[in-house]
């Protein structure tokens, strides 16, 4: 049957015309494709061959309406208002197939794949987006698929960005405000201090007109009986509740003048330390170098808490000042460069009414340091909260799992996924959660006694007689009695040092140690101390004034089943009976009394750690997620750019260390001379030590920690003269290397006491110097060629990372056949960088362990890699000593190599001395290569840096002249002399020694220093290193001050002058002869040839910018330290410095 279609065309005259064509008419003939062949592919509609069916004809007429004049339609009468009925017709997938080719099918498959793997980033090299555009552009204009794909493309492009934007640039947005405002820039007052509380749950149940008396409620279901105290079932310590106290006071401070407002912000911004408004914050700041006043915190309320709470805040105070100091030392990106001229004192600033330009610059400097240090310190605060605190809440501390509930996990657009929980949107605390965080049942017996004594002194009567009005009036008077200046306040009976303004470390450590050993109380009914009775009454009354929803309504809001009976609320018949007579129906139970009287959960591993009541167990996790995920400064603005690379890494938790727990960082930074690196008191303070012993023993980790109570350990004893250092380093019988002390922190399989001293081989050293010279000459030149690259016409190389460090790796690899994975040996075990990193880690752990906070994780890592490498070396040694052949030991590539042959001879010599393969590997070879590789790379780095610096640049031309000449004994000695002089003046690395017996070190200045067996000695270019190291045995260390000895005029005439002709034996103890069996034969030859190869380059100079500088961090203790390549970690060995020259030679 013929059909008819009318097309309305608007001609230039604006008249509607119609065209009527029978569906049987054929205007065009379209050839059909052969059987099995698809139609023409990917054509746009205006290029496609016209179809000959009715739809095709209408499409052509519509397309060319201005040119095809058709007869006029009759007047429209269908709709009654003078217009035609126009229907938009969309084509389906059948028509779309005619416009889709194989390329488009591939695009569709890629689109489907990307949808199935929505969390993975799109590889834009596949050009999927562009292919989608091609596909959509090729579909008919009325294609339904075209509309859908276009809409999806628009959605994807739109949702690629935040709408609205949640973060902005600029200093005003970079830092937290004192009152918490502008956390959400679009709603600046959201969650700010001084704003009203939120309401989480709408109350719908009509309560009784007469509610029970608050005092009766306390006496019935809350009161702790005099002899019925219940300690915590999981032996959680009071430290966890002190931490909770800080969190609670961080989030809630109800304004007594308007109970609907909170005087602190709704964010975990550590306001008890920093203050809740600008006025409070100003009282805590020193306004010098971004630091806080010593041992002070802003919030007076915490003075009314057990003293352990104040100690925790003082620990954060000290951590903040540690951070501010290091931010300035590192000065990442020149962010904290001090202004020129002397820094004005606070008195100068006050007297400068005009606020001079200099004062303004120093004020900005202080502000940026303070604000950044605050961000970093808050980062540690939140990481301890999310890992240590939350792991204990859900009992993960008893499991061997690194899973943790970190609400900052990236999801949605941040991770490439289309959907996910929002982040950084802000937060407002609610009145319901104000009542949820009153955990007075958990107050320990010890703290209960402290509260009673505190009340007796404050109110002049027993705590049991203190009423509500007494409490309000007494605390008002108490607050007024506290000095406004936090630096003048005291607590717990502790007094400040009048000179430093600090409290005694011994007092604070004893206080916090006692809290760690103090088991807290248990959640649940009838366990709130009597001293808290007026506080609980006020809490009940406050809940009524706020008209909060009841317990059942609150539970229902969080998806929990409402209680149908009082026995469900608490299975204790007496408690259930009291609640029944107080409220008559479970729906009438008020929120706060219900939360306290509710039954507590039994511990579950994992799942239930602090054993809270049922409702609190659920809602506290929701609140933790919202508090953190809603905070811009913990989510979208928590990154290395805001905190600096070092700051971000300083507070970041490591799941490979204690499953992420990082509380130990705070303890060791605050009390470096009391808490050892592996003290269980520092690592797991939220559970009492006796319980921790059971937990860690079951996890087979108890042996990693020390269990004695923290106490002061002695600092270093300094050896300041050349003679003292010479005595220590020259007498290897009385002062042995730490590698061989027992028990060694790294002692693993195969390292026995029979190899407790480095032994000289029973063979001649003939040929070693020549072999070493040739090796270092060729290998250094090879690395300069293969590791360099041309940029802008000059040749660049990282002279430390890719040359100075790696050439030594190749030497020990060749010497002892440690298989390197290179382009020519793809089946090797270690890459160059991997083997260097392993040796450097062991070296730092044993020789230059400068940071006690990193000692624990680095020792665990070093022990693992040390045992692995020792086993590999032992296998190689067995190939020599077992069959006395070179075949397996020597690879084909280096067979008959003089360096490798010397290594075989060494091993045979040790074997003849009676050492086993295990002793040779772990007691001789491993100490030798660990000593040589990082140490020699460090010497070379300091020497090159010295002669490229202004201090040594005047000698550069002579060194380059020598390097360009033919090698000779004279030029070799001069090049070596220049290298040793640079090491002497710039400062050389140090080494540990341990006293094998009691002795006296005789200084050149007639001073005598007695040492005892077991005392550890450190010879280094330092003056004071005390608080950076943790001693063992008699807890005493000796330091050889090479900064003094290297400039001893009696040993080095004109000590500030570079003289390459000094006697070589003058440098006998400058890091050149540590544990190697060959003395200085290798180190002297290596330095000479490396100097010759590098300084032979034409116009050798530093690379421009920061990459050409050796980043040195002078901490003020005399020890030279450096930064890792990413500037995230301070390290005792240099890592990177780029140089360039004009052409390869």
Buried (B, 14 or more C-beta within 10 A) or exposed (E): EEEEBBBBBEEEEEEBBBBEBEBEEEEEEEEEEEEEEEBEBBBEBEEBBBBBEBBBBBBBBBBEBEEBEBEEBEEBEEEEEEEBEEEEEBBEEEBBEBBBBEEBEEBBEBBEEBEEEEEEEBEEEEEBBEBBBBBBEBBBBBBBBBBEBBEBBEEBEEEEEBEEEBBEEEEEEBBBBBBBBBBBBEBBBBBBBBBEBBBBBEBEEEBEEEBBEBBEBBBBBBBBEEEEBBBBBBBBBBBBBBBBBBBBBBBBBBBEEEBEBBBBBBBBBBBBBBBBBEEBBEBBBBBBBBBBBBBBBBBBBBBBBBBBBBBBBBBBBBBBBBBBBBBBBBBBEEBBEBBEEEBBEEEBBEEEEEEEEBBEBBBEBBBBBBBBBBBBBBBBBBBBBBBBBBBBBBBBBBBEEBEBBBBBBBBBBBEBBEEBEEBBBBBBBBBBBBBBBBBBBBBBBBBBBBBBEBBBEBBEEEBEEBEBEBBEEBBEEBEEEBEEEBBEBBBBEBEBEEEEEBBEBEBBBBBBBBBBBBBBBBBBBBBBBBBBBBBBBBBBEBBBEBEBBBBBBBBBBEEBEBBEEBBBBBEBEEBBBBBBEBBEBBBBBBBBBBBBBBBBBEBEBBEBBBBBBBBBBBBBBEBBBBBBBBBBBBBBBBEBEBBBBBBBBBBBBEEEBBBBBBBBBBBBBBBBBBBBBBBBBBBBBBBBBEBBBEBBEEBEBBEBBBBEBBBEBEBBBBBBBBBBBBBBBEBBEBBBBBBBBEEBBBBBBBBBEEBBBBBEBEEEBEEBBEBBBBBBBEBBBBBBEEBBEEEEEBBBBBBBBBBBBBBBBBBBBBBBBBBBBBEEBEEBBBBBEBBBBBBBBBBBBBBBBBBBBBBBBBBBBBBBBBBBBBBBBBBBBBBBBEEEEBEBBBBEEBEEBBBBBBBBBBBBBBBEBEBBBBBBBBBBBBBBBBBBBBBBBBBBBBBBBBBBBEBBEEBBEBBBEBBBEEBEEEBBBBBBBBBBBBBBBBBBBBBBBBBBEEBEBBBBEEEEBEBEEBBBBBBBBBBBBBEBBBBBBBBBBBBBBBBBBBBBEEBBEEBEEBEBEBEEEBBBBBBBBBBBBBEBBBBBBBBBBBBBBBBBBEEBBBBEEEBBBBBBBEBEBBBBBBBBEEBBBBBBBBBBBBBBBEEEE
